[in-house]
Amino acid sequence: MDKATARKALIQQRLNLPDRLQRAELLQRVLRIWLVGRPDVVIGAYWPIKGEFDPLPALYRWQEDALLASLGDNQAPDQAAPVLATESLAQKQRRKIGLPVVDKVNKTLSFHAWYPGCPMEEDAYGIPKPKDTDQVVPTLLLVPCVGWGPGGYRLGYGGGFYDRTLASIAPPPVTVGLGYSMGWLPELQAEPHDVPLDAILSDEGVAWQK
């Protein structure tokens, strides 16, 4: 298939989705449920562009829910509970969300801490990025999908930023693609340099998982 043509068509289709808000709400739920029980403390995400799904509300709830649960643990009646809860609270407070910052020279991404109200500035491509926040290293990386095909292979924007970034992080993070169900491309074929995602989530549920 012609990837450039498919990419252009899917982006336009995504922008024109009449029910994109409803699909986004469904995918928010899918992502939140999928994250339950995950051990990750740092999750890398992205600032949505071109009609992409916005994962940040779900990730903020991921932080908030854990913090509230830890505070609730502090109200346990037995004497051992406050000690355990304090440890849990400290761990939950370390939960961080990272957004990408582009390295134009190496064409890779680094991730810097983001939080609601975080100071932002535009990167070289006009995409908002955190301003002057600490760099973080994600153990779980949420990746936007223009489309995806059999075996967990992703159709991106063609710049190769994520491929190069994943090759530079050791150990590599778990990768989770996010996209609307209209992005399914049954004829998409992997190229020799392509690496499959570990999972893909859509508004219809878990579309792929190793």
C-alpha positions in Angstrom: 0.0 0.0 0.0 1.1 3.6 -0.5 1.7 4.8 3.0 1.8 8.5 2.1 -1.6 8.3 0.5 -3.0 6.2 3.4 -1.6 8.6 6.0 -3.1 11.7 4.3 -6.5 10.0 3.9 -6.6 8.8 7.5 -5.6 12.2 9.0 -8.3 13.9 7.0 -10.9 11.2 7.9 -9.9 11.6 11.6 -10.4 15.4 11.4 -13.8 14.9 9.8 -15.1 12.3 12.3 -18.6 13.5 13.3 -18.5 11.5 16.5 -14.8 12.1 17.4 -15.7 13.4 20.9 -17.8 10.3 21.7 -15.0 8.1 20.4 -12.5 10.0 22.6 -14.6 9.4 25.7 -14.7 5.7 24.9 -10.9 5.6 24.4 -10.4 7.5 27.7 -12.2 4.7 29.5 -10.3 2.0 27.6 -7.0 3.6 28.6 -7.9 4.1 32.2 -9.0 0.5 32.6 -5.9 -0.8 30.8 -3.6 1.2 33.2 -5.2 -0.4 36.3 -2.6 -2.5 38.0 0.3 -1.3 35.9 3.5 -0.8 37.9 4.8 2.2 35.9 5.7 5.4 37.7 6.6 7.4 34.7 4.5 7.4 31.5 5.5 9.2 28.3 2.6 10.7 26.3 2.2 13.3 23.6 0.4 16.6 22.9 -2.4 15.8 20.5 -2.3 17.3 17.0 -4.3 16.8 13.8 -7.4 15.3 15.5 -5.4 12.8 17.6 -6.8 11.3 20.7 -5.8 13.3 23.8 -4.4 10.9 26.5 -3.7 13.6 29.1 -7.0 13.6 30.9 -6.8 9.8 31.5 -3.2 10.2 32.7 -4.1 13.0 35.1 -6.7 10.7 36.6 -4.1 8.0 36.8 -2.1 10.3 39.0 -5.1 11.6 40.9 -6.8 8.2 41.6 -3.6 6.7 43.0 -3.0 9.8 45.3 -6.6 9.6 46.6 -6.3 5.9 47.2 -3.1 6.5 49.2 -4.7 9.3 51.2 -7.6 6.9 51.9 -5.1 4.3 53.2 -3.9 6.8 55.8 -7.3 6.6 57.5 -7.0 2.9 58.2 -7.7 2.1 61.9 -4.8 -0.2 62.7 -1.4 1.2 63.6 0.5 -0.6 60.8 -1.6 1.0 58.1 -0.2 4.6 58.4 3.3 3.4 57.8 2.4 1.3 54.8 0.2 4.1 53.5 3.0 6.6 53.9 5.2 4.4 51.8 2.5 4.0 49.2 1.8 7.8 49.2 5.5 8.5 48.6 5.5 6.1 45.7 2.3 7.5 44.2 3.6 11.0 44.4 6.5 10.0 42.2 4.1 9.2 39.4 5.0 11.5 36.5 3.7 12.2 33.0 6.2 13.1 30.4 5.7 15.0 27.1 8.2 14.9 24.2 10.8 17.5 23.4 12.3 17.2 19.9 16.1 17.0 19.4 16.3 18.5 15.9 20.0 17.4 15.5 19.5 13.7 16.3 15.8 13.6 15.4 14.9 11.9 18.6 12.6 12.7 21.5 13.3 13.3 25.2 10.5 13.5 27.7 10.0 16.2 30.3 7.6 16.3 33.2 4.1 17.7 32.5 1.2 18.6 34.8 -2.0 20.6 34.4 -1.1 24.3 34.3 2.5 23.5 33.4 4.4 26.3 31.6 4.5 25.5 27.9 6.3 26.7 24.8 6.2 25.7 21.2 8.9 23.4 19.8 10.5 23.7 16.4 7.4 22.1 14.8 4.9 24.4 16.6 3.8 21.7 19.0 3.5 22.7 22.7 6.1 21.2 25.0 6.9 21.7 28.8 9.1 24.6 29.6 12.0 24.2 32.0 10.7 21.0 33.7 12.8 18.0 34.7 13.6 15.3 32.1 12.0 11.9 32.9 12.5 8.4 31.5 9.3 6.6 30.8 8.8 2.9 31.4 5.5 3.1 29.4 5.2 5.1 26.3 1.9 6.1 24.7 2.3 6.5 21.0 -0.2 8.2 18.6 -1.3 6.1 15.7 -2.4 7.5 12.3 -3.2 3.9 11.6 -2.1 0.3 12.4 -2.1 -3.1 10.9 -1.7 -6.8 11.7 0.9 -7.7 14.2 0.9 -4.4 16.1 2.7 -2.4 13.4 2.0 1.3 13.4 1.5 3.9 10.6 2.9 7.2 11.9 3.8 10.5 10.3 6.9 9.1 8.6 9.5 11.1 10.5 11.0 8.1 12.4 11.2 10.0 15.7 9.7 7.2 17.8 11.8 4.5 16.2 15.0 6.4 16.9 13.9 7.3 20.4 13.0 3.8 21.3 16.4 2.6 20.1 18.1 5.1 22.4 16.2 4.2 25.7 17.6 1.3 27.7 15.7 -0.7 28.8 13.1 0.1 26.2 9.7 1.1 27.5 6.5 -0.7 26.9 4.8 0.9 23.9 1.1 1.4 23.6 -0.4 2.8 20.4 -3.6 4.9 20.7 -6.0 5.6 17.8 -9.5 5.5 16.7 -10.9 2.3 15.2 -11.1 3.8 11.7 -7.3 3.6 11.6 -7.3 -0.2 11.1 -5.3 -1.0 7.9 -5.5 -4.8 7.2 -3.1 -4.4 4.3 -0.4 -2.6 6.1 2.9 -4.4 5.8 5.9 -4.0 8.1 9.2 -2.9 6.7 12.5 -4.4 7.9 13.2 -1.5 10.4 9.7 -1.5 11.9 9.2 -2.7 15.5 5.7 -3.7 16.6 4.0 -2.0 19.5 3.4 -4.0 22.7 -0.3 -3.1 22.6 -2.8 -0.9 20.7 -5.9 0.6 22.2 -8.8 2.0 20.3 -12.3 3.3 21.1 -13.5 -0.3 20.6 -11.1 -1.7 23.2 -7.8 -3.6 23.0 -7.1 -3.9 19.3 -3.7 -5.6 19.8 -1.6 -6.9 22.6 1.5 -9.2 22.7 
